[in-house]
């Protein structure tokens, strides 16, 4: 299986690097966008082009592989996760950043086999950050192996979180309650504007934990394996096992920190993918 994953990964990496050129053409922002579920949930033609590039390239090499893609899902393709090799794609994670020219957006591509993420690529071509991981082979930023921090206590943790893209009043109330908790209990708070890059920051050791409610499988599939291969953990924000289709995630530098944070969070349960 390792040899097969290496082969799949090598093809995917070249496609991601090539697709990154579509993003770097718009480093000053992309003003041609459309609304999706709300006035802060947006899509551009670049999102669609990147996803099409990845799906067509991978299909040409691996015709039996399955796909779950953000833009495909938005157009009505149902998210179905089987035991078959499945590529889970967010073509531009951090679309709002991308539109504004804020340099924190990325391509996120995870490979899931038997419902477990076994390889992941998170690529921010604007600042040349390439995070990668394969099962049992460690996590890397460009060519340097990376590791999570050793933080185990919320009071010493820099915690990343996001408000999300919904205007739902109950969700916003939960966001504000959790933000209040973080700024009074944790070392500090950060918001990058991209779920994948938030997870990459935990893997890098720059952030100690990240949680979010309302994200999707394509936001977190690559980040899951990258965090775990960097020595961290991914769980449900209530403390149970991680479920890639639950639209809920908490990743951290240690099991102790993850569980302590989970015990402090106000919970929100969105509709599953």
Long-range contacts (C-beta under 8 A, 24 or more apart in sequence): 1-113, 2-135, 2-136, 5-111, 5-113, 5-118, 5-119, 5-134, 5-135, 6-134, 8-62, 8-65, 8-85, 8-111, 8-119, 9-111, 9-119, 9-121, 9-132, 9-134, 11-57, 11-58, 11-61, 11-62, 12-54, 12-58, 12-87, 12-109, 12-111, 12-119, 12-121, 13-121, 13-132, 15-53, 15-54, 15-57, 15-58, 16-54, 16-107, 16-109, 16-121, 16-123, 17-123, 17-125, 17-130, 18-53, 18-57, 19-49, 19-50, 19-53, 19-54, 19-91, 19-107, 20-107, 20-123, 20-125, 21-125, 22-46, 22-49, 22-50, 22-53, 23-50, 23-92, 23-98, 23-105, 23-107, 23-125, 23-126, 24-125, 24-126, 26-98, 26-101, 27-101, 27-103, 27-126, 28-101, 29-98, 29-99, 29-100, 29-101, 30-98, 30-99, 31-99, 33-95, 33-99, 36-74, 36-165, 37-165, 37-166, 38-165, 38-166, 38-167, 39-167, 40-96, 40-165, 40-167, 41-165, 41-166, 42-95, 42-96, 42-99, 43-71, 43-74, 43-95, 44-92, 44-95, 44-98, 44-99, 46-91, 46-92, 46-98, 47-71, 47-91, 47-92, 47-95, 48-91, 49-91, 50-91, 50-92, 50-107, 51-89, 51-91, 54-87, 54-89, 54-91, 54-107, 54-109, 55-87, 55-89, 58-87, 68-217, 68-218, 69-218, 70-216, 70-218, 73-216, 73-218, 73-273, 79-217, 79-245, 79-273, 81-112, 81-115, 81-217, 81-244, 81-245, 82-115, 83-113, 83-114, 83-115, 84-113, 85-111, 85-112, 85-113, 86-111, 86-112, 86-113, 87-111, 87-112, 88-112, 88-217, 88-218, 88-221, 88-222, 88-244, 89-218, 90-196, 90-216, 90-218, 90-219, 93-122, 93-194, 93-195, 93-196, 93-197, 93-218, 93-219, 94-192, 94-193, 94-194, 94-196, 94-197, 96-165, 96-193, 97-193, 97-194, 102-193, 103-127, 104-192, 104-193, 104-194, 104-197, 105-193, 105-194, 105-197, 106-194, 106-196, 106-197, 106-200, 108-195, 108-196, 108-218, 108-219, 108-221, 108-222, 108-223, 109-221, 109-222, 110-218, 110-220, 110-221, 110-222, 110-223, 110-224, 110-225, 112-221, 112-244, 115-244, 117-221, 117-222, 117-224, 117-225, 117-228, 117-244, 118-225, 119-225, 120-221, 120-222, 120-223, 120-224, 120-225, 120-226, 121-222, 122-196, 122-197, 122-199, 122-200, 122-222, 122-223, 122-226, 124-197, 129-200, 131-200, 131-203, 131-204, 131-222, 131-226, 132-226, 133-203, 133-225, 133-226, 133-228, 133-229, 133-230, 134-225, 134-229, 135-225, 135-229, 136-229, 137-229, 138-229, 138-230, 139-203, 139-226, 139-227, 139-229, 139-230, 141-200, 141-204, 146-203, 146-204, 146-205, 146-230, 147-205, 147-230, 147-231, 148-202, 148-203, 148-205, 148-208, 148-227, 148-230, 148-231, 148-232, 148-252, 148-253, 148-254, 149-205, 149-208, 149-253, 150-253, 150-254, 151-208, 151-253, 151-254, 151-257, 152-253, 152-254, 152-256, 152-257, 153-256, 153-257, 153-260, 154-185, 154-186, 154-209, 154-257, 154-260, 154-261, 154-264, 155-185, 155-186, 155-187, 156-187, 156-208, 157-186, 157-187, 157-208, 157-209, 157-252, 157-253, 157-257, 157-261, 158-186, 158-187, 158-188, 158-189, 158-190, 158-206, 158-207, 158-208, 159-186, 159-187, 159-188, 159-189, 159-190, 159-207, 159-208, 159-209, 159-210, 159-211, 159-261, 160-189, 160-190, 160-191, 160-192, 160-198, 160-201, 160-202, 160-207, 160-209, 160-210, 161-189, 161-191, 161-198, 161-210, 161-211, 161-212, 162-191, 162-192, 162-193, 162-195, 162-198, 162-212, 162-215, 163-191, 164-212, 164-213, 164-214, 164-215, 165-214, 166-214, 170-268, 171-213, 171-214, 171-268, 171-270, 174-213, 174-266, 174-267, 174-268, 177-266, 178-211, 178-265, 178-266, 181-264, 181-265, 181-266, 185-264, 195-219, 195-220, 195-223, 195-249, 196-220, 196-222, 196-223, 198-223, 199-223, 199-224, 199-226, 199-227, 199-249, 199-251, 200-226, 202-227, 202-230, 202-232, 202-251, 202-252, 202-253, 203-227, 203-229, 203-230, 203-232, 204-230, 205-230, 205-253, 208-252, 208-253, 208-257, 209-250, 209-251, 209-252, 209-253, 209-257, 209-258, 209-261, 210-249, 210-250, 210-251, 210-252, 211-237, 211-249, 211-250, 211-251, 211-261, 211-265, 212-248, 212-249, 213-237, 213-247, 213-248, 213-267, 213-268, 213-269, 213-270, 214-247, 214-268, 214-270, 215-247, 215-248, 215-249, 216-247, 216-273, 217-244, 217-245, 217-247, 217-273, 219-249, 220-244, 220-249, 223-249, 223-251, 224-249, 224-251, 227-251, 233-258, 235-259, 235-262, 236-262, 237-262, 237-265, 237-267, 238-262, 238-265, 238-267, 239-263, 245-272, 245-273, 246-272, 246-273, 247-271, 247-272, 247-273
